[in-house]
């Protein structure tokens, strides 16, 4: 009798375990299918963007004094600035982008990554976590600017976010910046950005991975001392010394993405020159 009871209990446990396993497999399969579909739709949108948008590299020629964001006396002879300042700008044609999405604010390009995307900005930092460039529901999201920033009047810290996608889309290749073969090559230090009003060049000065925190996405500072402390903090975190001076006169561009649920990959660059578009 006892053996029969044990046998029935064993069958029940097996049945429950089997049901749970089947549910988990189905649940995982659905999520994988959604992930694949979202990737497909996001890539379709980007392929259309690539067809519609013309990206050029207008020659900057001689750098004008007003294009230099930091006094020459503050820059070391060993600073990569002197080579980077000679680089050409990137310029994007926004006509078709604006037709698709009026929240388009810029185009950004990061060397030796897959990051070459239009940037959007909503009234909050949630919408583009699960909406595509065209405004469709999509867990791949899109590359977006912090709602507290202004593209017309850049503040001290302009922040750009994007998901880390396993297929390398969005900010999926931002993790390249943590590899020696990326941060030891000076050609990778120039971040190019284009808006409807001007083109700009930014010089990387800090890259790192950090446990989830919000202290690097601060946009307002009460005074120069507060901003200087912020700059020292984010520069000291860098996994590599870029031999780059950074001071309170500079404007910072911050790129941020999740490595996993508990870590963030971060890049900081300073504005070194910009030029109004004709």
N, C-alpha and C positions, 0 to 999 in steps of 0.2 A: 504493500500500500504506500509506504514511504517513498519507494523508488518511483512509483507512478506519479506521485505529487511532485517529486524533484524533476521528473521528466517533463511534466506539464509546465512547470516554472521555467525550465530550460528552453522549452519551445516558445514560451511567451517572451522571454528575454531576447531570444534569437530573432523573433518576429519584430519586436520593437526596434532592436538594433538595425535590422535590415531596412525597416521603414525609414528610420532616421538617416541611414546611409543613402537611401534612394532620394530622399528629400534634399539632402546636402548636394548630391550629384546634380539633381535637376536645378537647384538654386544656383550652383556654381556655373552650370552650363548656360543658364539664362544670362548671368552676369557676363560671361565670356562672349556670348552672342551680342549682347548690348555693346560691350567694349569694341568688338570688331566692327559693328555697324556704325557706331559713333566715329571711329577712326576713319572708316570709309567715307562717311558723309563730310567729315572735316577736311579730309584730303581732297575730296571733290571740290569743295568750296575754295580751297587754296589753289588748286590747279586752275580754277576759273580766274582767281585773282591774278595769278601769274600771267594769264593770257591778256587780261584787261589793263594791267598796270605796267607802265614803262619806267624802269629804273636806270638812271644815268649816273655817270661819275664826272660832273663838271669840274674842269681844271681850276684849282684855287689860285694857281700862279703865285705871285708874290704875296706873302702874308702881310696884311695891313696892320698897323699898330692897334686899331680898335678891335681886331680879331683876337688879340692876345689877352687872355683872362687873368694872367698873373705877371707881375713885373719880372723882367728878365733877371734882375739881381737876386731874386728869391729862388732861382732854379739852378741846381748844380750842373756842372758841365757833363756829369755822368748820367743825368736824367734823360730817359728816352724821349722826353718832350721835344728835344731839338730835331729829332728825326720824324716824329709823329706829326709835328706841326706843319710839315711840308706835304702831307698826304692830301689827296683830293677829297672833296665832299661826296656824299651820296645824295641824289635827288630823286624823289618819287613823284609821279603824276597822280594827283589825288582825285581827279575828275570822276573816274568810274568808282573809286572807293567810296566817295561821298554819296554817290547815287545809291549804292547798296546799303551803306550804313552812315548816317549823318553823325554818329558818335566817333568816327575815325579822327584821331588827333595826330598820328605820326606814323612813320615807318622806321624800324630799327634793324640793324645788321650787326652781328657779332662774328668776328673772324673765326674760322675753323670750328664752327658749330653749324647746325641747321637753322639757326635763328636768323630769319630774314622775313619779317612779318609786319603787317599793318597793326598799329596799336589803337585800341579803342578805350573809351572812358565813359562810365555810367555814373549815375548819381550815388551809387554805393559800390562796395567792393565784393558784392555777392553775385550780381547778375551774370557776369562773364565767367564765373566758375563753372556754370553749366549751360551756357548759351554760346552758340557759334558766332562768327563774324556777321552772318546774315540774320542773326537773331533767333535761330532755331534752337530748340531744346537739344543739348548735346553735352555729355559729361566730359568731353575733351576740352570744353570751354574755349577761351581765346586769350591772346596776350592783351593785358589791359593795364592802364595807368591808374594809380591811386586816385580816388575821387577828390581827395584834399588838394591835389596838385593842379596847377594851371599851365597848360601848354603855351599860352600867350605870354605869361609872366612867370618864368621858371623860378621856383623857390630854391631854398638851400639844399633840399633833398627831394629829388623827383624819383618816384618809385614805380617800377614796372613788375607785374606779376604774370605768372603763367604756370600751367600744370606740367609736371614731369611725366611725359607719356613714354611708355616702353618702346614704342615704334620710332622714337626720336623726334616726334613732332612737338610743336609748341616749345616749351623749355626742356624737352627731353634730353637735349645734348648740352645743357648748361653745365652738367657735371664734368664736361671736358676741361673746364677751367681749373679743376683740382689736380690735373695730371701734369707732371713735369714737362712733358713734351708740348704742352700748351703754354704754361706760364713762363717757361724759359725762352720763349721765342717772342722777340720784341714786336714782330709783325701782328701779333694777336692782341696787342694792347689798345688798339684803336677801335672804339665803338662809334659807329656812324648812325646819325639820326636825321630824319628829314620831316619837316612839317610843312603846312601850306605857306607859312610865312618865312621860314628860314631853314638852313641846313647847318648841322653842327657836328663837331668832332669831340669825342670824350676819351680821356686817357685812363686806363685801368690802374688803380693803385692798391686794391685789396681784393682777395678772393678767399673764401673759407666755407666750411660746413660747421653748423652750430646747432645745439639742441634748440627746439622751438622757443623763440622769444620774440617780443615785439620791439625791443629796444633799438633796433637798427632801422625801423621804419618810421622813425620820428620825422615829422615835417615842419614843425614850428619850434623855434628856439627863442628863449627870452632875451638873450644877448649874445655877444661874441664869445664870451667865456663858456657859456653853455654849448655853443656850436663847436668850439675848439675842443672841449672835452669829448664831445661826440665823435669828432674826426679822429682824435687820438685813439679812442676805443676801437673804432672799426678798422683803423690802419694796423693796430697792434694785433688784431685777430688774424691777419692775413697769413696764409701758409707759405707765402713767398714775399721777399723784400723786393718791391718793384723800383726801389731807389727813386721814388717820386715824392716831391714836396707837396704838401697839402695844407692850406691855411684858410682862415675865415673869409677871405675874398673869393674863394672858390665856390662853385656850385657843383653838387654831387648828383650822379645818376646811380640808382640802386636797382639791381635785378635780383629777384627773389623767387625761389621755387621750393617745393617740398621734395626732400630726398625720400622720406617715408613719413609716417605719422608723427615722428618725434624729432626729425632733423630738417634743417633748411640749408640750401646751397645759396650763397650770396656773392654777388659781384658789386664792387663800387668803382666808379670812374669819375673823374673830374672834367668839367668843361674846359677845353683849351682853346677852341676857336669856334666862331659861328659867323654866318653871313646871310644877310637878308636875301630872299629870292626876288628875282626881277619879275 
